[in-house]
């Protein structure tokens, strides 16, 4: 049985590059390939034939493509999606808030409601995180490992800038290059000419690397020997699952920068304990997290800015839009909305609501 692709509805007409990428899987044309991809439809939504109008509005978030929507009909509904104000594209969120002022119903996320990510009263922003990480790199010697979400492209851009300003080269796993290349199909990202690719041992059979990464970026590969011999020249973008490559690189000292979210469950805490032992094995100093005397991980807030709006910024957005009804979703603090806004509607799953 072949793989079945999903149907996609785009907010603008999809490019040929996008439809081509979504229509096949790497390696499916090989003689011995057992499964192919049966692509779904990739359609363009143009509001024709619908009793309401839908408009899409890009908003600031840690992941490219974050979008808010406004549905206009007898009643206007605005949906924030995941959003924030403290990133490089905060103005796009402010523009959405301005356009959503006609909304009678506001559906909003509330991921960070009830949390505080400030340091001594100061907000942590993408810019402040970039400055802290840059100062850490400037004061460090030897190999540097930067760990942040592979989909946090704004953080990737920050480390590209840090690498350039500190005379180092940024090296990412081949899988990240593949993802960045895929995103060029929708003009949401580009692979910087300075970005290097880590050459992993024993990966010759990966079809996606053979068909995409090697043909387009084959001259950017850096192997473990080059990094071992010149550790001061590189910043490696490695996650917890890439730490195994240190066995090939064999660094003797260096700096690890953790620039992502805190552990929020027991499994993640166990992973951080394992990571701590990996770093100590290679005499690598850790910045961004540490273990206390009881082996519990603690995190430095200055090394990470959330992809979601703060409680203060959500309150600002609600006050600006001034809807008749507020529907909080994607939050564990629905009571905060109910206590802060009389017109909050705490919806229940599976129950219909009439506007």
C-alpha positions in Angstrom: 0.0 0.0 0.0 1.3 3.5 -0.9 1.6 6.5 1.4 -1.5 8.7 1.2 -0.8 12.5 1.2 -2.9 15.1 2.9 -5.1 17.7 1.1 -3.8 21.2 1.5 -5.7 24.5 1.2 -3.4 27.5 0.6 -4.1 31.1 1.3 -2.5 32.1 -2.0 -2.0 30.3 -5.2 0.7 27.5 -4.6 3.8 27.6 -6.7 4.9 24.8 -9.0 7.9 24.2 -6.7 5.5 23.6 -3.7 3.1 21.3 -5.6 6.0 19.3 -7.0 7.6 18.9 -3.6 4.3 17.8 -2.0 3.7 15.3 -4.8 6.5 12.8 -4.3 8.8 11.3 -1.7 12.6 11.0 -2.2 13.6 7.7 -3.6 10.2 6.6 -4.7 11.3 6.3 -8.4 14.1 3.8 -7.5 13.6 0.3 -9.1 13.4 -1.4 -5.7 11.1 1.2 -4.0 8.1 -0.5 -2.5 6.0 2.5 -1.7 5.2 5.7 -3.4 3.3 8.8 -2.3 -0.2 9.3 -3.6 -0.4 13.1 -3.2 -3.4 14.9 -1.9 -4.9 18.0 -3.5 -3.1 21.3 -3.1 -5.9 23.9 -3.6 -6.1 27.7 -3.5 -8.8 29.2 -1.3 -10.2 32.3 -3.1 -13.5 32.8 -1.1 -15.6 31.9 -4.1 -18.8 30.1 -3.3 -18.6 30.6 0.5 -21.1 32.6 2.6 -18.2 34.3 4.4 -14.8 35.8 3.5 -11.6 34.4 5.0 -8.4 36.5 5.1 -5.1 35.3 6.3 -2.6 37.5 8.2 1.0 36.5 9.1 1.9 37.0 12.7 5.1 36.8 14.7 6.0 33.4 16.0 9.1 31.3 16.4 8.1 29.1 13.5 7.7 30.5 10.0 4.2 30.5 8.5 2.3 31.3 11.7 -1.0 32.8 10.5 -4.0 34.5 12.1 -7.4 34.5 10.3 -10.4 36.8 10.1 -13.7 35.4 9.0 -16.2 38.0 7.8 -19.9 37.1 7.4 -23.0 38.1 9.4 -20.6 37.9 12.4 -16.9 38.6 12.2 -14.6 36.1 13.9 -10.8 36.6 14.5 -8.5 33.8 15.3 -5.0 34.6 16.6 -3.3 31.2 16.1 0.1 31.1 17.9 1.5 34.6 18.1 3.8 36.9 19.9 5.0 40.6 19.9 8.6 40.2 21.1 10.2 38.7 17.9 11.7 40.3 14.9 8.3 40.4 13.1 6.2 41.9 15.9 4.8 44.5 13.6 3.0 41.8 11.6 1.1 40.8 14.8 0.3 44.5 15.5 -1.0 44.8 12.0 -3.3 41.8 12.5 -4.6 43.3 15.8 -5.4 46.5 14.0 -7.3 44.6 11.2 -9.2 42.5 13.8 -10.9 45.4 15.5 -14.2 44.7 13.7 -14.3 41.2 15.2 -17.3 40.3 17.5 -15.6 37.0 18.5 -12.0 36.6 19.3 -10.5 33.1 19.5 -7.1 33.5 21.1 -4.3 31.3 22.4 -3.1 31.6 26.0 -0.1 29.4 26.2 2.0 31.6 28.5 -0.8 33.0 30.7 0.2 32.6 34.3 3.9 32.3 33.5 6.7 34.8 33.9 9.7 34.8 31.5 11.0 38.2 32.6 14.4 38.7 34.3 14.4 41.4 37.0 11.3 42.9 35.5 12.8 43.0 32.0 11.1 41.1 29.1 13.1 38.4 27.3 13.0 39.1 23.6 14.6 37.5 20.5 17.0 40.5 20.4 18.0 40.1 24.0 18.5 36.4 23.6 20.7 37.0 20.5 22.8 39.5 22.5 23.3 37.0 25.4 24.3 34.2 23.1 26.7 36.4 21.2 28.4 37.5 24.4 28.7 33.8 25.4 30.3 32.9 22.0 32.7 35.8 22.1 34.0 34.8 25.6 34.3 31.1 24.8 37.1 29.1 23.2 37.1 25.8 21.5 34.0 24.1 20.0 30.6 25.6 20.5 27.4 23.6 20.4 24.1 25.6 20.1 20.9 23.7 20.9 17.6 25.2 19.8 14.5 23.9 18.1 15.2 23.0 14.5 12.0 24.8 13.5 12.9 28.0 15.3 14.2 29.7 12.2 14.5 33.1 13.8 16.9 31.7 16.3 18.8 30.1 13.4 19.1 33.4 11.8 20.4 34.9 15.0 23.1 32.2 15.3 24.0 32.8 11.6 24.6 36.4 12.5 26.5 35.5 15.7 28.8 33.1 13.7 29.6 35.8 11.1 30.4 38.4 13.7 32.6 36.0 15.8 34.5 34.5 12.8 33.0 31.1 13.0 31.0 28.9 10.6 27.6 27.6 11.5 27.1 23.9 10.9 23.7 22.1 10.9 22.7 18.5 10.3 21.7 17.5 6.8 18.1 17.0 7.9 17.9 20.7 8.8 19.2 21.7 5.4 16.6 19.5 3.8 13.9 21.2 5.7 15.2 24.7 4.9 15.4 23.8 1.2 11.8 22.6 1.3 10.7 25.9 2.8 12.2 27.8 -0.2 9.2 26.3 -2.2 6.9 28.8 -0.3 9.4 31.6 -0.1 9.4 31.4 3.7 13.1 30.7 4.3 16.3 30.6 2.4 19.5 28.6 3.0 22.2 31.2 3.8 25.4 30.8 1.6 27.4 30.7 4.8 25.6 27.7 6.3 27.5 24.5 6.4 26.3 20.8 6.6 27.7 18.3 9.0 28.9 15.1 7.3 27.6 12.2 9.3 29.2 8.8 9.2 27.1 6.0 7.7 24.3 7.9 6.0 24.8 7.0 2.4 21.4 5.3 2.1 19.3 8.3 3.0 17.3 9.1 -0.2 16.3 12.6 0.8 20.0 13.5 1.3 21.1 11.9 -1.9 18.4 13.6 -4.0 18.3 17.1 -2.4 21.1 17.9 0.1 24.1 16.4 -1.8 23.3 17.8 -5.3 22.5 21.3 -4.1 24.8 21.7 -1.0 27.5 19.1 -1.6 30.2 21.7 -1.5 29.2 22.7 2.1 29.9 19.5 3.9 32.2 19.6 7.0 33.4 16.3 8.5 34.2 15.4 12.1 38.0 15.5 11.4 37.9 19.2 10.2 35.9 20.1 13.3 38.2 18.2 15.7 41.3 19.8 14.2 39.8 23.4 14.1 37.2 23.6 16.9 37.5 27.4 17.3 36.2 27.8 13.7 32.7 26.3 14.2 29.4 26.5 16.0 27.5 23.2 15.7 23.7 23.3 15.8 23.1 20.0 17.5 20.1 18.8 19.5 20.0 16.2 22.2 19.7 13.5 19.6 22.7 14.7 17.7 25.1 14.4 20.7 26.1 11.0 19.5 28.3 12.7 16.8 30.6 13.9 19.6 31.9 10.4 19.7 33.3 11.0 16.2 34.4 14.6 16.8 36.0 13.8 20.2 36.2 17.4 21.4 38.3 18.2 24.5 36.4 21.0 26.1 34.1 23.7 24.6 30.8 25.4 25.3 27.2 24.2 25.0 24.5 26.8 24.7 20.9 25.6 25.4 18.5 28.1 23.8 15.1 26.4 23.9 12.2 25.8 26.2 12.5 24.4 29.7 11.8 20.7 30.6 8.0 20.4 31.2 7.7 16.7 32.0 9.6 13.9 33.7 10.8 12.4 30.4 12.5 15.7 29.4 14.1 16.0 32.8 15.6 12.5 32.3 16.9 13.6 28.9 18.6 16.6 30.4 20.3 14.4 33.0 21.7 12.3 30.2 22.8 15.3 28.3 24.6 16.6 31.3 26.6 13.5 31.5 27.5 13.7 27.8 28.7 17.2 28.2 30.8 16.3 31.3 32.3 13.3 29.4 33.8 15.8 26.9 34.6 18.6 29.4 32.1 20.9 27.8 30.7 23.8 29.8 26.9 24.3 29.8 25.2 27.6 29.4 21.4 27.9 29.5 20.8 25.0 31.9 22.5 23.1 34.7 21.7 20.4 37.3 21.2 21.2 40.9 22.6 19.2 43.8 19.5 16.9 43.6 20.0 16.3 39.8 17.0 18.4 38.8 17.6 20.6 35.7 17.3 24.4 36.1 17.3 26.9 33.2 18.5 30.4 32.6 15.7 32.5 31.1 18.0 34.9 29.3 18.9 32.2 26.7 15.4 31.7 25.3 12.4 33.7 24.3 9.1 32.0 23.9 7.2 31.7 20.6 4.1 32.7 22.4 2.7 36.0 23.6 3.0 37.0 27.3 0.1 37.5 29.6 0.6 41.3 29.3 0.7 41.2 25.5 -2.4 39.0 25.3 -4.3 41.5 27.5 -3.1 44.3 25.2 -4.3 42.5 22.1 -7.7 41.8 23.7 -8.1 45.4 24.8 -7.2 46.7 21.3 -9.6 44.4 19.4 -12.3 44.8 22.1 -14.5 41.9 21.0 -18.0 41.0 22.3 -16.8 37.5 23.1 -13.4 36.0 24.0 -12.8 32.3 23.4 -9.5 31.1 25.0 -7.9 28.0 23.5 -4.5 26.3 23.7 -4.1 27.3 27.3 -4.0 25.8 30.8 -5.2 29.1 32.4 -8.8 29.4 31.2 -9.7 30.7 34.7 -7.4 33.7 34.1 -9.5 34.7 31.1 -12.7 34.2 33.0 -11.5 36.2 35.9 -10.0 39.0 33.7 -12.8 39.4 31.1 -16.5 39.1 31.8 -17.2 38.3 28.2 -15.0 35.1 28.2 -16.6 32.0 26.8 -15.0 28.8 28.1 -16.1 26.3 25.4 -16.4 22.6 25.9 -15.2 20.0 23.4 -17.9 18.7 21.1 -20.5 21.3 22.2 -21.9 23.6 19.4 -22.1 27.4 20.1 -24.3 29.7 18.1 -23.0 33.2 17.2 
